[in-house]
Amino acid sequence: MKKLFVFFLLVFALSACGGKEVVKQSDEGLRTSRALESLEGMRQAYIARDLVGVFRYVSDDFKYGYPEFQSGLKQDLETYPKADISFEVDRIIVTDASTKVVFHWSGSWTDKNGIIRDARGNSTFIFKPSGNPAMIQSMTGDAPLGVAR
């Protein structure tokens, strides 16, 4: 009986020590997560042909002109009623001024006649340093959205 008591005491003591410590996410980690969530949100909204959904993640002071970007996306939706695009993140750079997401993309766009256009490229989306969701303030490289020409 004494051995059984000691056994249960040891089991109880060991199980009590197994709790996980809650670790607060760093500012850089939080900004990275938000930027990736915004990038994925934009991608999903674009595939769903949801212009409002895409612009949920675009800052009003978008460097290259919010109206111009909006016009390019509208033209995409009119020209290509179906699109599929994938993003592969290469790296993320977090500074005091921004969160930069460098990624490769590939996609296919189907026009009203059923003709498929494939394309790929490399882009960098630069997100504002704060906000939830992260808001894109500029981009460099090949534009994965607004491809209609």
N, CA and C of each residue as an Amber inpcrd file, in Angstrom:
protein
   447
   0.8270000  -1.1960000   0.0000000   0.0000000   0.0000000   0.0000000
   0.8660000   1.2530000   0.0000000   1.9560000   1.1910000   0.7250000
   2.8530000   2.3180000   0.8020000   3.4740000   2.6090000  -0.5710000
   3.8330000   1.5440000  -1.3010000   4.4090000   1.7090000  -2.6340000
   3.3930000   2.3140000  -3.6030000   2.1570000   1.8970000  -3.4950000
   1.0940000   2.4350000  -4.3420000   0.9000000   3.9240000  -4.0750000
   0.9230000   4.3200000  -2.7930000   0.7880000   5.7210000  -2.4140000
   1.9360000   6.5470000  -2.9950000   3.1680000   6.0610000  -2.8920000
   4.3400000   6.7590000  -3.4170000   4.2350000   6.8690000  -4.9400000
   3.7740000   5.7940000  -5.6040000   3.6060000   5.8040000  -7.0540000
   2.6310000   6.8950000  -7.4820000   1.4540000   6.9570000  -6.8510000
   0.4640000   7.9840000  -7.1920000   0.9680000   9.3860000  -6.8720000
   1.7340000   9.4970000  -5.8120000   2.3100000  10.7920000  -5.4460000
   3.2950000  11.2570000  -6.5260000   4.1240000  10.3400000  -7.0190000
   5.0600000  10.6730000  -8.0810000   4.3320000  11.0370000  -9.3790000
   3.3150000  10.2660000  -9.7380000   2.5430000  10.5510000 -10.9450000
   1.9020000  11.9280000 -10.8370000   1.3230000  12.2570000  -9.7140000
   0.6990000  13.5580000  -9.5040000   1.7280000  14.6760000  -9.5960000
   2.8820000  14.4860000  -8.9640000   3.9240000  15.5140000  -8.9600000
   4.4520000  15.7510000 -10.3750000   4.6770000  14.6780000 -11.1280000
   5.1830000  14.8310000 -12.4880000   4.1590000  15.4650000 -13.4190000
   2.9050000  15.1050000 -13.2570000   1.8790000  15.6880000 -14.1280000
   1.6470000  17.1570000 -13.8040000   1.8540000  17.5500000 -12.5940000
   1.6660000  18.9560000 -12.2120000   2.7600000  19.8400000 -12.7890000
   3.9170000  19.2720000 -13.0750000   5.0420000  20.0510000 -13.6050000
   5.0060000  20.1810000 -15.1180000   4.0690000  19.5450000 -15.7660000
   4.0580000  19.5190000 -17.2210000   3.3340000  20.6690000 -17.8840000
   2.8990000  21.6780000 -17.1710000   2.1580000  22.7850000 -17.7720000
   3.0320000  23.6130000 -18.6970000   2.4440000  24.1290000 -19.7590000
   3.1830000  24.9570000 -20.7070000   3.1150000  26.4110000 -20.2790000
   4.2340000  27.0770000 -20.4370000   4.2980000  28.4910000 -20.1200000
   3.7880000  29.2870000 -21.3200000   2.9280000  30.2490000 -21.0840000
   2.4060000  31.0960000 -22.1460000   3.4590000  32.1430000 -22.4800000
   3.8490000  32.1950000 -23.7540000   4.8630000  33.1340000 -24.1970000
   4.1790000  34.1940000 -25.0540000   4.4000000  35.4430000 -24.7080000
   3.8200000  36.5410000 -25.4690000   4.5700000  36.6900000 -26.7820000
   3.8280000  36.8530000 -27.8830000   4.4370000  37.0030000 -29.1950000
   5.1300000  38.3560000 -29.2890000   6.3230000  38.3650000 -29.8800000
   7.0770000  39.6100000 -30.0450000   6.3600000  40.5170000 -31.0430000
   6.7360000  41.7850000 -31.0300000   6.1670000  42.7480000 -31.9730000
   6.4870000  42.3360000 -33.4050000   7.7120000  41.8890000 -33.6400000
   8.1100000  41.4610000 -34.9830000   7.2960000  40.2420000 -35.4210000
   7.0920000  39.3070000 -34.5090000   6.3000000  38.1200000 -34.8270000
   4.8540000  38.4700000 -35.1320000   4.2980000  39.3910000 -34.3550000
   2.9190000  39.8220000 -34.5700000   2.7800000  40.5310000 -35.9160000
   3.7260000  41.4150000 -36.2260000   3.6780000  42.1230000 -37.5080000
   3.8490000  41.1590000 -38.6840000   4.7080000  40.1740000 -38.5190000
   4.9020000  39.1620000 -39.5580000   3.6230000  38.3760000 -39.7790000
   2.9990000  37.9300000 -38.7050000   1.7480000  37.1700000 -38.8070000
   0.6630000  37.9820000 -39.5020000   0.5340000  39.2320000 -39.1200000
  -0.5030000  40.0870000 -39.7240000  -0.2420000  40.3220000 -41.2080000
   1.0250000  40.5220000 -41.5840000   1.3530000  40.7290000 -43.0000000
   1.0350000  39.4700000 -43.8060000   1.3830000  38.3100000 -43.2760000
   1.0890000  37.0560000 -43.9820000  -0.4170000  36.8090000 -44.0840000
  -1.1490000  37.1310000 -43.0340000  -2.6120000  36.9890000 -43.0680000
  -3.2120000  37.9200000 -44.1210000  -2.6970000  39.1350000 -44.2120000
  -3.1960000  40.0810000 -45.2140000  -2.8650000  39.6190000 -46.6240000
  -1.6570000  39.1190000 -46.8220000  -1.2630000  38.6120000 -48.1390000
  -2.1900000  37.4710000 -48.5560000  -2.4530000  36.5490000 -47.6530000
  -3.3440000  35.4280000 -47.9560000  -4.7820000  35.9090000 -48.1550000
  -5.2110000  36.8850000 -47.3660000  -6.5570000  37.4400000 -47.5250000
  -6.7390000  38.0920000 -48.8880000  -5.7220000  38.8240000 -49.3400000
  -5.7740000  39.4470000 -50.6600000  -5.8450000  38.3730000 -51.7480000
  -5.0360000  37.3400000 -51.6060000  -5.0070000  36.2630000 -52.5910000
  -6.3710000  35.5820000 -52.6900000  -6.9440000  35.2410000 -51.5430000
  -8.2440000  34.5700000 -51.5480000  -9.3420000  35.4640000 -52.1230000
  -9.3310000  36.7370000 -51.7620000 -10.3410000  37.6670000 -52.2830000
 -10.1770000  37.8290000 -53.7940000  -8.9510000  37.8900000 -54.2680000
  -8.6890000  38.0280000 -55.6990000  -9.2130000  36.8170000 -56.4620000
  -8.9350000  35.6340000 -55.9580000  -9.4150000  34.4020000 -56.6020000
 -10.9450000  34.3670000 -56.6140000 -11.5450000  34.8490000 -55.5270000
 -13.0080000  34.8860000 -55.4300000 -13.6020000  36.0320000 -56.2420000
 -12.7190000  36.8380000 -56.8710000 -13.1310000  37.9860000 -57.6820000
 -13.8620000  39.0280000 -56.8270000 -13.3840000  39.2200000 -55.6130000
 -13.9770000  40.1160000 -54.6260000 -13.1040000  41.3630000 -54.4820000
 -13.4290000  42.3930000 -55.2410000 -12.6520000  43.6280000 -55.2490000
 -12.6390000  44.2870000 -53.8690000 -13.7750000  44.3250000 -53.2100000
 -13.8580000  44.9240000 -51.8720000 -12.9630000  44.1520000 -50.9050000
 -12.9610000  42.8340000 -51.0270000 -12.1200000  42.0070000 -50.1710000
 -10.6380000  42.2750000 -50.3690000 -10.2300000  42.4690000 -51.6120000
  -8.8220000  42.7770000 -51.8820000  -8.4670000  44.1170000 -51.2530000
  -9.3320000  45.1020000 -51.4290000  -9.0270000  46.4430000 -50.9440000
  -9.1610000  46.6040000 -49.4330000  -9.6120000  45.5660000 -48.7850000
  -9.6290000  45.5700000 -47.3160000  -8.1990000  45.6540000 -46.7830000
  -7.2250000  45.2470000 -47.6030000  -5.8260000  45.1780000 -47.1820000
  -4.9390000  46.2290000 -47.8440000  -5.5380000  47.1830000 -48.5740000
  -4.7690000  48.2020000 -49.2860000  -4.9930000  49.5520000 -48.6150000
  -3.9000000  50.1960000 -48.2720000  -3.9680000  51.4950000 -47.6140000
  -4.4890000  52.5620000 -48.5760000  -5.2420000  53.5090000 -48.0400000
  -5.7450000  54.6240000 -48.8550000  -4.6110000  55.4450000 -49.4570000
  -3.4500000  55.4330000 -48.7870000  -2.3100000  56.1960000 -49.2930000
  -1.3180000  55.2820000 -50.0240000  -1.8580000  54.2810000 -50.7170000
  -1.0300000  53.3650000 -51.5050000  -0.1180000  54.1830000 -52.4000000
   1.1760000  53.8920000 -52.3380000   2.2050000  54.7250000 -52.9800000
   1.9540000  54.9870000 -54.4610000   1.5200000  53.9880000 -55.2010000
   1.3760000  54.1500000 -56.6480000  -0.0150000  54.6080000 -57.0530000
  -0.7860000  55.0290000 -56.0890000  -2.1060000  55.5650000 -56.3740000
  -3.1930000  54.5380000 -56.1800000  -3.9800000  54.7560000 -55.1600000
  -5.0960000  53.8670000 -54.8450000  -6.0590000  53.7640000 -56.0260000
  -6.4440000  54.9010000 -56.6380000  -7.3790000  54.8070000 -57.7770000
  -6.8140000  54.0140000 -58.9550000  -5.5120000  54.1680000 -59.2270000
  -4.8940000  53.4440000 -60.3370000  -4.8670000  51.9420000 -60.0610000
  -4.5310000  51.5800000 -58.8370000  -4.5050000  50.1670000 -58.4500000
  -5.9120000  49.5760000 -58.5250000  -6.8800000  50.3360000 -58.0420000
  -8.2680000  49.8960000 -58.0840000  -8.7320000  49.7160000 -59.5290000
  -8.3520000  50.6380000 -60.4090000  -8.7170000  50.5460000 -61.8190000
  -8.1180000  49.2910000 -62.4600000  -6.8510000  48.9980000 -62.1660000
  -6.2070000  47.8040000 -62.7010000  -6.8800000  46.5230000 -62.2330000
  -7.2740000  46.4930000 -60.9760000  -7.9690000  45.3090000 -60.4570000
  -9.3530000  45.1500000 -61.0760000 -10.0510000  46.2540000 -61.2540000
 -11.3660000  46.1790000 -61.9060000 -11.2280000  45.6450000 -63.3190000
 -10.1930000  46.0980000 -64.0220000  -9.9540000  45.6180000 -65.3820000
  -9.6500000  44.1160000 -65.3710000  -8.9150000  43.6460000 -64.3720000
  -8.6710000  42.2020000 -64.2180000  -9.9850000  41.4380000 -64.1190000
 -10.8650000  41.9160000 -63.2570000 -12.1250000  41.2180000 -63.0240000
 -12.9790000  41.1880000 -64.2830000 -12.9410000  42.2640000 -65.0650000
 -13.7170000  42.3160000 -66.3050000 -13.0940000  41.4450000 -67.3990000
 -11.7840000  41.4520000 -67.4940000 -11.0850000  40.7170000 -68.5440000
 -11.0050000  39.2250000 -68.2520000 -10.7690000  38.8880000 -66.9810000
 -10.5780000  37.4920000 -66.5800000 -11.5850000  37.1130000 -65.5020000
 -12.7090000  36.5210000 -65.8820000 -13.7030000  36.1440000 -64.8810000
 -13.2280000  35.0200000 -63.9570000 -12.1540000  34.3320000 -64.3490000
 -11.6300000  33.2610000 -63.4990000 -10.1220000  33.4260000 -63.3810000
  -9.6190000  33.2870000 -62.1570000  -8.1810000  33.3870000 -61.9180000
  -7.7960000  32.4590000 -60.7830000  -6.5720000  31.9890000 -60.8510000
  -6.0050000  31.2030000 -59.7660000  -4.5650000  31.6590000 -59.6090000
  -4.1620000  31.9180000 -58.3860000  -2.8120000  32.4220000 -58.1460000
  -2.3000000  31.8370000 -56.8380000  -1.0150000  31.5610000 -56.8140000
  -0.4080000  31.0590000 -55.5800000   0.8150000  31.9040000 -55.2550000
   1.0730000  32.0420000 -53.9650000   2.2050000  32.8120000 -53.4710000
   3.1260000  31.8940000 -52.6840000   4.4180000  32.0760000 -52.8550000
   5.4090000  31.3600000 -52.0580000   6.3300000  32.4040000 -51.4500000
   6.2500000  32.5710000 -50.1390000   7.0220000  33.6040000 -49.4500000
   8.4930000  33.1990000 -49.4140000   9.3420000  34.1360000 -49.8000000
  10.7870000  33.9240000 -49.7910000  11.3820000  34.4100000 -48.4710000
  11.0240000  35.6300000 -48.0820000  11.5280000  36.1820000 -46.8260000
  10.6600000  37.3510000 -46.3770000  10.8140000  37.6720000 -45.1060000
  10.0820000  38.7860000 -44.5130000  11.0960000  39.6550000 -43.7810000
  11.0280000  40.9500000 -44.0300000  11.9530000  41.8950000 -43.4270000
  11.1460000  42.8830000 -42.5990000  11.3790000  42.8880000 -41.2980000
  10.6440000  43.7750000 -40.3940000  11.5850000  44.8840000 -39.9260000
  11.1820000  46.1310000 -40.1870000  11.9200000  47.2970000 -39.7030000
  10.9450000  48.1790000 -38.9290000  11.4550000  49.2530000 -38.3600000
  10.5700000  50.1860000 -37.6610000   9.5570000  50.8090000 -38.6100000
   9.9540000  50.9960000 -39.8770000   9.1260000  51.7110000 -40.8510000
   8.1420000  50.8160000 -41.6080000   8.4040000  49.4940000 -41.6940000
   7.5410000  48.6510000 -42.5200000   7.7910000  47.1640000 -42.2570000
   6.9140000  46.3650000 -42.8490000   7.0950000  44.9180000 -42.9170000
   7.0710000  44.5670000 -44.3980000   8.1810000  44.0530000 -44.9000000
   8.2930000  43.7150000 -46.3190000   8.1710000  42.2070000 -46.4790000
   7.2770000  41.7890000 -47.3590000   7.1050000  40.3820000 -47.6730000
   7.5600000  40.1790000 -49.1140000   8.6430000  39.4310000 -49.2740000
   9.1990000  39.1230000 -50.5890000   8.6800000  37.7430000 -50.9660000
   8.0490000  37.6390000 -52.1330000   7.4570000  36.3530000 -52.5050000
   7.4940000  36.1300000 -54.0120000   7.3630000  34.8720000 -54.3710000
   7.2430000  34.4580000 -55.7670000   5.7780000  34.1170000 -55.9820000
   5.2840000  34.3560000 -57.1670000   3.8930000  34.0280000 -57.4510000
   3.7930000  33.3890000 -58.8220000   2.7630000  32.5920000 -58.9770000
   2.4250000  32.0480000 -60.2950000   0.9120000  31.9660000 -60.3660000
   0.4010000  32.1750000 -61.5620000  -1.0460000  32.1730000 -61.7000000
  -1.4960000  31.8840000 -63.1070000  -2.7910000  31.6490000 -63.1970000
  -3.4150000  31.4890000 -64.5100000  -4.7120000  32.2780000 -64.5080000
  -4.9540000  32.9520000 -65.6210000  -6.1270000  33.7890000 -65.7780000
  -6.8830000  33.2990000 -67.0020000  -8.1810000  33.0960000 -66.8480000
  -9.0140000  32.6160000 -67.9510000  -9.9250000  33.7400000 -68.4010000
  -9.8500000  34.0700000 -69.7000000 -10.6850000  35.1590000 -70.1940000
 -12.0880000  34.6410000 -70.5520000 -12.9220000  35.5470000 -71.0350000
 -14.3210000  35.2080000 -71.3410000 -14.4490000  34.1800000 -72.4600000
 -13.4080000  34.0500000 -73.2920000 -13.4170000  33.0830000 -74.3900000
 -12.8040000  31.7440000 -73.9870000 -12.4160000  31.6200000 -72.7250000
 -11.8290000  30.3770000 -72.2490000 -10.3370000  30.2580000 -72.4880000
  -9.7270000  31.3190000 -72.9960000  -8.2840000  31.3050000 -73.2390000
  -7.5670000  31.5570000 -71.9090000  -6.5990000  30.6850000 -71.6130000
  -5.8690000  30.7620000 -70.3450000  -4.5330000  31.4540000 -70.5620000
  -4.2310000  32.3800000 -69.6830000  -2.9610000  33.1010000 -69.6930000
  -2.2170000  32.7420000 -68.4110000  -1.0250000  32.1980000 -68.5450000
  -0.1960000  31.8680000 -67.3860000   0.8770000  32.9300000 -67.2140000
   1.2190000  33.1860000 -65.9700000   2.2780000  34.1520000 -65.6880000
   2.8760000  33.8310000 -64.3210000   4.0630000  34.3540000 -64.1150000
   4.7140000  34.2220000 -62.8110000   5.6490000  35.3970000 -62.6240000
   6.0350000  35.6040000 -61.3800000   6.9310000  36.7170000 -61.1160000
   7.3710000  36.7530000 -59.6670000   8.0680000  37.8150000 -59.3360000
   8.5730000  38.0530000 -57.9880000   8.1090000  39.4310000 -57.5520000
   7.6290000  39.5160000 -56.3350000   7.1110000  40.7870000 -55.8390000
   7.5330000  41.0100000 -54.3970000   7.4750000  42.2490000 -54.0070000
   7.6320000  42.6290000 -52.6110000   6.4630000  43.5240000 -52.2550000
   5.6940000  43.1160000 -51.2720000   4.6240000  43.9550000 -50.7400000
   5.1470000  44.5810000 -49.4640000   5.0100000  45.8940000 -49.3630000
   5.4680000  46.6270000 -48.1940000   4.2370000  47.0560000 -47.4010000
   4.1460000  46.5520000 -46.1740000   3.0080000  46.8200000 -45.3060000
   3.3680000  47.8850000 -44.2810000   2.3680000  48.6490000 -43.8740000
   2.5390000  49.6530000 -42.8310000   3.0050000  48.9640000 -41.5490000
   3.7080000  49.7020000 -40.6910000   4.2640000  49.0750000 -39.4970000
   3.2460000  48.7080000 -38.4230000   2.0230000  49.1860000 -38.5470000
   1.0250000  48.8500000 -37.5300000  -0.3390000  48.6700000 -38.1910000
  -1.2540000  48.1240000 -37.4200000  -2.6110000  47.9400000 -37.9020000
  -2.9870000  46.4810000 -38.0120000  -4.2640000  46.2400000 -37.8240000
  -4.7930000  44.8870000 -37.9670000  -6.1050000  44.9880000 -38.7220000
  -6.1650000  44.5880000 -39.9710000  -5.1460000  43.8320000 -40.6790000
  -3.9970000  44.7310000 -41.1360000  -2.8820000  44.0850000 -41.4990000
  -1.7560000  44.8340000 -42.0590000  -2.1950000  45.4190000 -43.3970000
  -1.8380000  46.6590000 -43.6370000  -2.2590000  47.3600000 -44.8480000
  -1.0570000  47.5610000 -45.7640000  -1.2130000  47.1700000 -47.0380000
  -0.1410000  47.3390000 -48.0070000  -0.0540000  48.8160000 -48.3780000
   1.1760000  49.3430000 -48.3160000   1.3630000  50.7530000 -48.6690000
   2.1150000  50.9120000 -49.9820000   2.8280000  49.8850000 -50.4230000
   3.4590000  49.9270000 -51.7400000   3.9120000  48.5260000 -52.1270000
   4.3420000  48.4030000 -53.3750000   4.8650000  47.1240000 -53.8370000
   5.9320000  47.3790000 -54.8790000   6.8200000  46.4160000 -55.0260000
   7.8510000  46.4810000 -56.0560000   7.8830000  45.1320000 -56.7650000
   8.4870000  45.1050000 -57.9210000   8.5910000  43.8640000 -58.6700000
   7.4250000  43.6790000 -59.6170000   7.1760000  42.4270000 -59.9420000
   6.1070000  42.0710000 -60.8700000   4.7640000  42.0770000 -60.1370000
   3.7930000  42.7650000 -60.6920000   2.4810000  42.8620000 -60.0380000
   1.6800000  41.5790000 -60.2410000   1.3360000  40.8830000 -59.1540000
   0.5260000  39.6760000 -59.2870000  -0.9620000  39.9770000 -59.4210000
  -1.3600000  41.1840000 -59.0610000  -2.7450000  41.6190000 -59.1310000
  -2.8100000  42.8180000 -60.0580000  -3.8140000  42.8880000 -60.8800000
  -3.9050000  43.9780000 -61.8490000  -3.0680000  43.6710000 -63.0790000
  -3.1590000  42.4160000 -63.5560000  -2.3220000  41.9650000 -64.6670000
  -2.9030000  42.2660000 -66.0470000  -4.1790000  42.6110000 -66.1190000
  -4.8240000  42.8420000 -67.4250000  -4.1490000  44.0060000 -68.1280000
  -3.8940000  43.7850000 -69.4250000  -3.2520000  44.8480000 -70.2170000
  -3.9850000  45.0290000 -71.5210000
